[in-house]
Each structure stands twice: as structure tokens, then as C-alpha cells.
Amino acid sequence: MKSKILLTALLSVSLFACAQETPKVKHKTKNTASKPTTKTIKFANAADPICHMKTEPDMKDTTVYKNKTYGFCSSYCKDEFKKNPEKYVQK
């Protein structure tokens, strides 16, 4: 009989402990309005010179040729451009 009462008491305590609300934590928030997360670049080309895909300001595949930055949709297009840039540069 004492074991049933002890078991019931332990179960009650454990259920009560689990039912309590977890503490609320305040997280620091970053002010994204003041600092953009990605760097935007003005490209010399409006479209990828290899596949003619439109360039976006946040493209990762870029190269500099004659002090101008060119954007590419992929590393393949960037590598093709580097093989013969004069062929693709708009005059």
C-alpha cells in the first residue's frame, strides 16, 4: 500500500514538473535595416555573356576584367568568359 502511495506521489511530482511552462528567453535581434546581409554589386553586364541569363545584384560568380566587374549565373559561365574575355565584352 505504501509503495502505491509513493509511486502515485512520484508520478504526480514528475507530471507537475513537465507541465510547467518553459522559461521565456529574450533573444537579441539584429537590425537588418542598417546593414544588408549581402553585398550588392553593379555589374558591367546586364546579362551573363555566355548563356544570356539576366544578372542579379547578389550573384556570387564574378570576375573583374579591365577594371569592370562581370557577373555570371554559374562558375562554368565565369570560366568560359575567362578563356577569351574579349570575345564576350561589349564594346
C-alpha positions as CSV (number, residue, x, y, z in Angstrom):
1,M,0.0,0.0,0.0
2,K,2.8,2.4,0.9
3,S,4.5,1.6,-2.4
4,K,1.3,2.6,-4.4
5,I,1.1,5.9,-2.5
6,L,4.8,6.6,-3.1
7,L,4.5,5.7,-6.8
8,T,1.5,7.9,-7.1
9,A,3.3,10.8,-5.4
10,L,6.4,10.4,-7.6
11,L,4.2,10.3,-10.8
12,S,2.3,13.4,-9.6
13,V,5.5,15.4,-9.0
14,S,7.0,14.4,-12.4
15,L,3.8,15.3,-14.3
16,F,3.6,18.6,-12.5
17,A,7.3,19.3,-13.3
18,C,6.7,18.5,-17.0
19,A,3.6,20.6,-17.2
20,Q,5.3,23.8,-16.0
21,E,5.8,26.4,-18.7
22,T,9.3,26.7,-20.0
23,P,11.0,30.0,-19.2
24,K,10.9,32.6,-21.9
25,V,14.2,33.7,-23.3
26,K,14.8,37.1,-24.9
27,H,16.9,36.8,-28.0
28,K,18.9,39.6,-29.4
29,T,17.6,40.7,-32.8
30,K,19.8,42.1,-35.5
31,N,18.8,45.3,-37.1
32,T,18.9,44.3,-40.7
33,A,17.7,47.7,-42.0
34,S,21.0,49.3,-41.2
35,K,23.3,46.6,-42.6
36,P,22.4,44.5,-45.7
37,T,23.3,40.8,-45.3
38,T,24.6,40.5,-48.9
39,K,26.8,42.9,-50.8
40,T,25.2,44.3,-53.9
41,I,27.4,45.0,-56.9
42,K,26.8,47.0,-60.0
43,F,27.9,44.7,-62.9
44,A,29.2,45.9,-66.2
45,N,26.9,43.4,-67.9
46,A,23.1,43.3,-67.7
47,A,23.1,39.6,-68.8
48,D,25.5,36.7,-68.5
49,P,27.6,36.9,-71.7
50,I,27.8,33.2,-72.0
51,C,24.2,32.0,-71.5
52,H,22.4,35.4,-71.6
53,M,20.7,35.0,-68.3
54,K,19.9,38.3,-66.6
55,T,22.4,39.3,-63.9
56,E,21.2,39.9,-60.3
57,P,23.0,42.2,-57.8
58,D,23.8,39.3,-55.4
59,M,25.4,36.9,-57.8
60,K,28.4,35.0,-56.3
61,D,30.2,34.2,-59.5
62,T,32.0,37.3,-60.6
63,T,35.3,38.3,-62.2
64,V,37.0,41.6,-62.9
65,Y,38.2,42.4,-66.4
66,K,39.7,45.8,-67.3
67,N,38.6,47.3,-64.0
68,K,34.9,46.2,-64.6
69,T,33.1,43.6,-62.6
70,Y,31.2,41.0,-64.6
71,G,28.5,38.7,-63.0
72,F,27.7,35.2,-64.1
73,C,25.0,32.7,-63.3
74,S,27.5,29.8,-62.7
75,S,31.2,29.0,-62.3
76,Y,31.0,27.3,-65.7
77,C,30.0,30.6,-67.4
78,K,32.6,32.5,-65.5
79,D,35.3,30.0,-66.6
80,E,34.2,30.2,-70.2
81,F,34.4,34.0,-70.0
82,K,37.9,33.9,-68.6
83,K,39.1,31.7,-71.5
84,N,38.5,34.6,-74.0
85,P,37.0,37.7,-72.4
86,E,37.5,39.9,-75.5
87,K,35.0,37.6,-77.3
88,Y,32.3,38.4,-74.8
89,V,33.0,42.0,-73.7
90,Q,30.6,44.5,-75.2
91,K,32.4,47.4,-76.9
